[in-house]
C-alpha cells in the first residue's frame, strides 16, 4: 500500500505533553469563557432569575478556580468522554427558547 504523504525525513513529532487546559490557552481562555457564559446567562430572560442576588464576582471566581484545577489534571476536562453527547441529547428535549444554549 502506498503512502502519498510527503516524508520530511525527520523523526515523528513528539506527542504534545501539555494538558488540555494549556492547549486551549490556559487561564486567559478560561476567564474569558466564564465571563462570556455568565454574561449570556444574565441576558437570558429564562435563566437570569436563577442568579438574582448571586454575587457574580464570587460566582465567576469559583468557576474559574474549579476549571483551573480540573484543567491542570492530566485527564483535563474529560475530552472524549461519554459526557460529550449530553448537550446534544439535551438539545433534542429542550423547548425552543432554551435550545440555543445547547446547540
DSSP file (Angstrom, degrees, kcal/mol; ACC not computed):
  #  RESIDUE AA STRUCTURE BP1 BP2  ACC     N-H-->O    O-->H-N    N-H-->O    O-->H-N    TCO  KAPPA ALPHA  PHI   PSI    X-CA   Y-CA   Z-CA
    1    1 A X              0   0    0      0, 0.0     2,-0.3     0, 0.0     0, 0.0   0.000 360.0 360.0 360.0 134.0    0.0    0.0    0.0
    2    2 A X        -     0   0    0      2,-0.0     2,-0.6     1,-0.0     0, 0.0  -0.638 360.0-148.4 -92.8 144.6    1.4    3.4   -1.0
    3    3 A X        -     0   0    0     -2,-0.3    -1,-0.0     1,-0.1     0, 0.0  -0.949   8.1-170.4-112.4 112.5    1.6    6.4    1.3
    4    4 A X        +     0   0    0     -2,-0.6     2,-0.2     2,-0.1    -1,-0.1   0.429  49.8 113.1 -85.0   1.1    1.3    9.6   -0.7
    5    5 A X  S    S-     0   0    0      1,-0.1    -2,-0.1     0, 0.0     2,-0.1  -0.495  76.3-107.4 -73.9 141.6    2.1   11.9    2.2
    6    6 A X        -     0   0    0     -2,-0.2     2,-0.6     1,-0.1    -1,-0.1  -0.413  28.3-138.8 -67.3 145.0    5.4   13.8    1.9
    7    7 A X        -     0   0    0      1,-0.1    -1,-0.1    -2,-0.1    -3,-0.0  -0.923  11.3-164.4-108.3 120.2    8.2   12.5    4.2
    8    8 A X        -     0   0    0     -2,-0.6    -1,-0.1     2,-0.1     3,-0.1   0.667  34.8-129.8 -76.2 -14.5   10.3   15.2    5.8
    9    9 A X  S    S+     0   0    0      1,-0.3     2,-0.1    -3,-0.0    -1,-0.1   0.328  72.2 110.6  83.4  -9.6   12.9   12.5    6.6
   10   10 A X  S    S-     0   0    0      1,-0.2    -1,-0.3     0, 0.0    -2,-0.1  -0.338  80.0 -76.7 -91.3 176.1   13.0   13.7   10.2
   11   11 A X        -     0   0    0      1,-0.1    -1,-0.2    -3,-0.1     3,-0.1  -0.356  58.7 -91.8 -68.9 152.7   11.7   11.9   13.4
   12   12 A X        -     0   0    0      1,-0.1    -1,-0.1    -3,-0.1     2,-0.0  -0.308  53.9 -90.8 -61.9 149.6    8.0   11.9   14.0
   13   13 A X        -     0   0    0      1,-0.1    -1,-0.1    -3,-0.1     3,-0.1  -0.333  44.6-110.7 -62.9 141.6    6.8   14.8   16.1
   14   14 A X        -     0   0    0      1,-0.1    -1,-0.1    -3,-0.1     3,-0.0  -0.392  40.8 -93.1 -69.6 150.2    6.7   14.1   19.9
   15   15 A X        -     0   0    0      1,-0.1     2,-0.6    -2,-0.1    -1,-0.1  -0.364  44.5-103.8 -62.9 142.7    3.3   13.8   21.5
   16   16 A X        -     0   0    0      1,-0.2    -1,-0.1    -3,-0.1     7,-0.1  -0.592  33.9-169.1 -71.6 115.4    2.0   17.1   22.9
   17   17 A X        +     0   0    0     -2,-0.6    -1,-0.2    -3,-0.0    -2,-0.1   0.486  49.5 110.2 -87.2  -3.8    2.6   16.7   26.7
   18   18 A X  S    S-     0   0    0      1,-0.1     2,-0.1     2,-0.1    -2,-0.0  -0.357  72.5-112.7 -71.9 153.2    0.5   19.8   27.6
   19   19 A X     >  -     0   0    0      1,-0.1     4,-2.3    53,-0.1     5,-0.2  -0.338  30.0-105.8 -74.7 166.0   -2.8   19.4   29.3
   20   20 A X  H  > S+     0   0    0     53,-0.3     4,-2.0    54,-0.2     6,-0.2   0.896 122.8  58.9 -57.7 -40.6   -6.0   20.4   27.5
   21   21 A X  H  4>S+     0   0    0     50,-1.0     5,-2.6    52,-0.3     4,-0.4   0.913 109.1  42.9 -55.1 -46.4   -6.1   23.5   29.7
   22   22 A X  H >45S+     0   0    0     49,-0.3     3,-0.9     1,-0.2    -1,-0.2   0.881 111.3  54.9 -69.4 -38.4   -2.7   24.6   28.4
   23   23 A X  H 3<5S+     0   0    0     -4,-2.3    -2,-0.2     1,-0.2    -1,-0.2   0.814 106.3  51.0 -67.9 -29.8   -3.5   23.7   24.8
   24   24 A X  T 3<5S-     0   0    0     -4,-2.0    -1,-0.2    -5,-0.2    -2,-0.2   0.521 133.0 -83.3 -86.8  -3.8   -6.7   25.9   24.8
   25   25 A X  T X>5 -     0   0    0     -3,-0.9     3,-0.7    -4,-0.4     4,-0.6   0.467  56.7-124.2 119.0   3.2   -4.8   29.0   26.2
   26   26 A X  H 3><S-     0   0    0     -5,-2.6     4,-2.1    -6,-0.2     3,-0.3  -0.237  73.8  -7.5  67.5-146.2   -4.8   28.5   29.9
   27   27 A X  H 3> S+     0   0    0      1,-0.2     4,-2.9     2,-0.2     5,-0.3   0.847 130.1  57.5 -59.6 -40.5   -6.1   30.9   32.4
   28   28 A X  H <> S+     0   0    0     -3,-0.7     4,-2.1     1,-0.2    -1,-0.2   0.925 110.8  43.2 -58.7 -46.0   -6.8   33.7   29.9
   29   29 A X  H  X S+     0   0    0     -4,-0.6     4,-2.6    -3,-0.3    -1,-0.2   0.892 113.9  51.4 -67.3 -40.6   -9.1   31.5   27.9
   30   30 A X  H  X S+     0   0    0     -4,-2.1     4,-2.5     2,-0.2     5,-0.2   0.940 110.9  46.7 -62.9 -48.3  -10.8   30.1   31.0
   31   31 A X  H  X S+     0   0    0     -4,-2.9     4,-2.4     1,-0.2    -1,-0.2   0.920 113.8  49.2 -60.7 -44.1  -11.6   33.5   32.5
   32   32 A X  H  X S+     0   0    0     -4,-2.1     4,-2.7    -5,-0.3    -1,-0.2   0.920 111.1  49.5 -61.7 -43.7  -12.9   34.7   29.1
   33   33 A X  H  X S+     0   0    0     -4,-2.6     4,-2.5     2,-0.2    -2,-0.2   0.904 111.3  48.2 -62.8 -42.5  -15.1   31.7   28.7
   34   34 A X  H  X S+     0   0    0     -4,-2.5     4,-2.6     2,-0.2     5,-0.2   0.917 113.0  48.8 -64.5 -43.1  -16.6   32.0   32.2
   35   35 A X  H  X S+     0   0    0     -4,-2.4     4,-2.4    -5,-0.2    -2,-0.2   0.932 112.5  46.9 -62.4 -46.6  -17.2   35.7   31.6
   36   36 A X  H  X S+     0   0    0     -4,-2.7     4,-2.2     2,-0.2    -2,-0.2   0.925 112.6  51.1 -61.6 -44.4  -18.9   35.1   28.3
   37   37 A X  H  X S+     0   0    0     -4,-2.5     4,-2.4    -5,-0.2    -2,-0.2   0.954 113.7  41.8 -58.9 -52.5  -21.0   32.3   29.7
   38   38 A X  H  X S+     0   0    0     -4,-2.6     4,-2.5     1,-0.2    -1,-0.2   0.847 111.4  56.1 -69.2 -32.2  -22.3   34.3   32.7
   39   39 A X  H  X S+     0   0    0     -4,-2.4     4,-1.0    -5,-0.2    -1,-0.2   0.922 111.3  44.8 -60.9 -42.6  -22.9   37.4   30.5
   40   40 A X  H  X S+     0   0    0     -4,-2.2     4,-0.8    -5,-0.2     3,-0.3   0.900 111.9  51.9 -68.2 -40.8  -25.1   35.3   28.3
   41   41 A X  H >< S+     0   0    0     -4,-2.4     3,-0.9     1,-0.2     7,-0.4   0.929 109.3  49.8 -60.1 -45.5  -26.9   33.7   31.2
   42   42 A X  H 3< S+     0   0    0     -4,-2.5    -1,-0.2     1,-0.3    -2,-0.2   0.709 109.8  51.5 -70.9 -19.4  -27.7   37.1   32.7
   43   43 A X  H 3< S+     0   0    0     -4,-1.0     2,-0.5    -3,-0.3    -1,-0.3   0.593  89.5  95.6 -88.0 -12.8  -29.0   38.3   29.4
   44   44 A X    <X  -     0   0    0     -3,-0.9     4,-2.8    -4,-0.8     3,-0.2  -0.695  68.3-148.3 -84.9 122.1  -31.3   35.3   29.0
   45   45 A X  T  4 S+     0   0    0     -2,-0.5     4,-0.4     1,-0.2    -1,-0.1   0.759  96.4  45.8 -61.2 -27.3  -34.8   36.1   30.3
   46   46 A X  T  4 S+     0   0    0     51,-0.1    -1,-0.2     2,-0.1     4,-0.2   0.810 121.1  34.9 -86.6 -30.7  -35.4   32.5   31.4
   47   47 A X  T >4 S+     0   0    0     -6,-0.2     3,-1.7    -3,-0.2     4,-0.5   0.810  99.1  75.1 -94.3 -32.7  -32.1   31.9   33.2
   48   48 A X  G >< S+     0   0    0     -4,-2.8     3,-2.0    -7,-0.4     4,-0.2   0.842  87.4  62.5 -53.1 -40.2  -31.3   35.3   34.7
   49   49 A X  G >  S+     0   0    0     -4,-0.4     3,-1.1     1,-0.3    -1,-0.3   0.802  94.7  62.4 -59.0 -26.8  -33.9   34.9   37.5
   50   50 A X  G <  S+     0   0    0     -3,-1.7    -1,-0.3     1,-0.2    -2,-0.2   0.709 106.3  46.2 -68.8 -18.0  -32.0   31.9   38.9
   51   51 A X  G X  S+     0   0    0     -3,-2.0     3,-1.8    -4,-0.5    -1,-0.2   0.264  77.9 129.9-110.2  10.3  -29.0   34.2   39.5
   52   52 A X  T <  S+     0   0    0     -3,-1.1     3,-0.1     1,-0.3    -3,-0.0  -0.466  81.3  13.7 -64.1 133.7  -30.8   37.1   41.2
   53   53 A X  T 3  S+     0   0    0      1,-0.3     2,-0.4    -2,-0.2    -1,-0.3   0.430  94.7 132.3  81.1  -1.7  -29.0   38.0   44.4
   54   54 A X    <   -     0   0    0     -3,-1.8     2,-1.0     1,-0.1    -1,-0.3  -0.709  65.5-120.6 -85.4 131.3  -25.9   35.9   43.5
   55   55 A X     >  -     0   0    0     -2,-0.4     4,-2.5     1,-0.2     5,-0.2  -0.600  27.5-162.9 -69.5 103.7  -22.6   37.7   43.9
   56   56 A X  H  > S+     0   0    0     -2,-1.0     4,-2.7     1,-0.2     5,-0.2   0.859  83.8  53.5 -64.1 -38.5  -21.4   37.5   40.3
   57   57 A X  H  > S+     0   0    0      1,-0.2     4,-2.3     2,-0.2    -1,-0.2   0.942 113.2  44.0 -61.6 -45.4  -17.7   38.2   41.1
   58   58 A X  H  > S+     0   0    0      2,-0.2     4,-2.4     1,-0.2    -2,-0.2   0.906 113.3  51.4 -65.2 -41.7  -17.6   35.4   43.7
   59   59 A X  H  X S+     0   0    0     -4,-2.5     4,-2.0     1,-0.2    -2,-0.2   0.920 111.9  46.2 -61.6 -45.1  -19.5   33.0   41.4
   60   60 A X  H  X S+     0   0    0     -4,-2.7     4,-2.4     2,-0.2    -1,-0.2   0.908 111.7  50.5 -67.2 -41.7  -17.2   33.7   38.5
   61   61 A X  H  X S+     0   0    0     -4,-2.3     4,-2.6    -5,-0.2    -1,-0.2   0.914 109.5  52.3 -61.4 -42.0  -14.0   33.3   40.6
   62   62 A X  H  X S+     0   0    0     -4,-2.4     4,-2.2     1,-0.2    -1,-0.2   0.918 111.0  46.6 -60.1 -44.0  -15.4   30.0   42.0
   63   63 A X  H  X S+     0   0    0     -4,-2.0     4,-2.6     2,-0.2    -1,-0.2   0.886 111.6  51.0 -67.6 -38.6  -16.0   28.7   38.5
   64   64 A X  H  X S+     0   0    0     -4,-2.4     4,-2.8     2,-0.2     5,-0.2   0.926 110.3  49.4 -64.4 -43.6  -12.5   29.8   37.3
   65   65 A X  H  X S+     0   0    0     -4,-2.6     4,-2.3     2,-0.2    -2,-0.2   0.918 112.7  47.2 -62.6 -42.6  -10.9   28.1   40.3
   66   66 A X  H  X S+     0   0    0     -4,-2.2     4,-2.6    -5,-0.2     5,-0.2   0.937 114.0  47.9 -62.6 -45.2  -12.8   24.8   39.6
   67   67 A X  H  X S+     0   0    0     -4,-2.6     4,-2.8     1,-0.2    -2,-0.2   0.889 111.0  50.2 -63.9 -39.7  -11.9   25.0   35.9
   68   68 A X  H  X S+     0   0    0     -4,-2.8     4,-1.8     2,-0.2    -1,-0.2   0.935 111.5  48.1 -64.7 -45.2   -8.3   25.6   36.6
   69   69 A X  H  X S+     0   0    0     -4,-2.3     4,-0.6    -5,-0.2     3,-0.2   0.948 117.4  41.3 -60.2 -49.3   -8.0   22.7   39.0
   70   70 A X  H >< S+     0   0    0     -4,-2.6     3,-0.8     1,-0.2     6,-0.2   0.887 113.7  54.3 -65.7 -38.7   -9.7   20.3   36.6
   71   71 A X  H 3< S+     0   0    0     -4,-2.8   -50,-1.0    -5,-0.2   -49,-0.3   0.782 103.1  54.9 -69.4 -27.2   -7.9   21.7   33.6
   72   72 A X  H 3< S+     0   0    0     -4,-1.8    -1,-0.2    -3,-0.2    -2,-0.2   0.609  85.9  99.6 -83.9 -10.4   -4.4   21.2   35.1
   73   73 A X  S X< S-     0   0    0     -3,-0.8     3,-1.2    -4,-0.6   -53,-0.3  -0.468  86.4-119.1 -70.1 148.9   -5.1   17.5   35.7
   74   74 A X  T 3  S+     0   0    0      1,-0.3   -54,-0.2    -2,-0.1    -1,-0.1   0.860 116.9  50.1 -59.8 -35.5   -3.6   15.3   33.0
   75   75 A X  T >> S-     0   0    0      1,-0.2     3,-1.4   -56,-0.1     4,-0.5   0.642  93.2-177.3 -78.8 -13.0   -7.0   14.0   32.1
   76   76 A X  T <4  -     0   0    0     -3,-1.2    -1,-0.2     1,-0.2    -4,-0.1  -0.225  59.0 -12.4  60.5-134.3   -8.2   17.6   31.9
   77   77 A X  T 34 S-     0   0    0     -6,-0.1    -1,-0.2    -3,-0.1     4,-0.1   0.080  97.2-102.2 -93.3  22.7  -11.9   18.2   31.1
   78   78 A X  T X4  -     0   0    0     -3,-1.4     3,-2.0     1,-0.2     6,-0.2   0.887  50.7-169.2  59.1  42.4  -12.5   14.6   30.1
   79   79 A X  T 3< S+     0   0    0     -4,-0.5    -1,-0.2     1,-0.3     3,-0.1  -0.393  71.2  25.7 -62.2 138.3  -12.5   15.3   26.5
   80   80 A X  T 3  S+     0   0    0      1,-0.3    -1,-0.3    -3,-0.1    -2,-0.1   0.457  94.3 130.4  87.6   1.1  -13.7   12.4   24.5
   81   81 A X  S X  S-     0   0    0     -3,-2.0     3,-1.4    -4,-0.1    -1,-0.3  -0.261  76.7 -99.2 -81.3 174.6  -15.8   11.0   27.4
   82   82 A X  T >  S+     0   0    0      1,-0.3     3,-1.7     2,-0.1     4,-0.4   0.739 113.3  77.4 -63.8 -24.4  -19.4   10.0   27.2
   83   83 A X  T >> S+     0   0    0      1,-0.3     3,-1.3     2,-0.2     4,-0.6   0.754  75.2  77.7 -60.8 -23.6  -20.4   13.3   28.6
   84   84 A X  H <> S+     0   0    0     -3,-1.4     4,-0.6     1,-0.3    -1,-0.3   0.775  90.0  54.7 -58.7 -27.1  -19.9   14.9   25.3
   85   85 A X  H <> S+     0   0    0     -3,-1.7     4,-2.7    -4,-0.2    -1,-0.3   0.718  88.3  80.4 -79.7 -20.5  -23.2   13.5   24.0
   86   86 A X  H <> S+     0   0    0     -3,-1.3     4,-2.9    -4,-0.4     5,-0.2   0.908  90.9  47.7 -57.9 -48.5  -25.2   15.0   26.8
   87   87 A X  H  X S+     0   0    0     -4,-0.6     4,-1.8     1,-0.2    -1,-0.2   0.907 113.9  48.1 -61.7 -38.4  -25.5   18.6   25.4
   88   88 A X  H  X S+     0   0    0     -4,-0.6     4,-0.8     2,-0.2    -1,-0.2   0.922 114.4  46.1 -65.4 -42.2  -26.5   17.3   22.0
   89   89 A X  H >X S+     0   0    0     -4,-2.7     4,-0.7     1,-0.2     3,-0.6   0.891 110.5  53.6 -66.3 -39.0  -29.1   14.9   23.5
   90   90 A X  H >X S+     0   0    0     -4,-2.9     4,-1.3     1,-0.2     3,-0.9   0.850  98.9  63.7 -64.7 -34.1  -30.4   17.6   25.8
   91   91 A X  H 3< S+     0   0    0     -4,-1.8    -1,-0.2    11,-0.3    -2,-0.2   0.835  98.3  55.9 -60.2 -31.6  -31.0   19.9   22.8
   92   92 A X  H << S+     0   0    0     -4,-0.8    -1,-0.3    -3,-0.6    -2,-0.2   0.805 112.3  41.5 -70.1 -28.3  -33.5   17.5   21.4
   93   93 A X  H << S+     0   0    0     -3,-0.9    -1,-0.2    -4,-0.7    -2,-0.2   0.569  93.4 102.0 -95.7 -10.7  -35.5   17.7   24.6
   94   94 A X  S  < S-     0   0    0     -4,-1.3     2,-0.1    -3,-0.2     5,-0.1  -0.475  76.8-115.6 -76.9 141.5  -35.3   21.4   25.2
   95   95 A X    >>  -     0   0    0     -2,-0.2     3,-2.0     1,-0.1     4,-1.2  -0.430  41.3 -98.1 -66.5 154.3  -38.2   23.7   24.4
   96   96 A X  H 3> S+     0   0    0      1,-0.3     4,-0.6     2,-0.2     3,-0.4   0.799 120.5  60.0 -48.6 -39.4  -37.3   26.1   21.6
   97   97 A X  H 34 S+     0   0    0      1,-0.2    -1,-0.3     2,-0.1     3,-0.2   0.805 114.3  37.0 -63.1 -24.4  -36.5   29.1   23.9
   98   98 A X  H X4 S+     0   0    0     -3,-2.0     3,-2.0     1,-0.1     4,-0.5   0.596  92.0  88.1 -99.7 -13.4  -33.7   27.1   25.6
   99   99 A X  H >X S+     0   0    0     -4,-1.2     3,-1.2    -3,-0.4     4,-0.5   0.788  76.6  68.2 -60.1 -28.5  -32.4   25.1   22.6
  100  100 A X  T 3< S+     0   0    0     -4,-0.6    -1,-0.3     1,-0.3     3,-0.2   0.712  93.0  61.0 -66.0 -18.0  -29.9   27.9   21.8
  101  101 A X  T <4 S+     0   0    0     -3,-2.0    -1,-0.3     1,-0.2    -2,-0.2   0.719 112.1  34.5 -80.6 -20.6  -28.0   27.2   25.0
  102  102 A X  T <4        0   0    0     -3,-1.2   -11,-0.3    -4,-0.5    -1,-0.2   0.279 360.0 360.0-119.0  11.2  -27.1   23.6   24.0
  103  103 A X     <        0   0    0     -4,-0.5    -1,-0.1    -3,-0.2    -2,-0.1   0.482 360.0 360.0 -85.3 360.0  -26.6   23.8   20.2
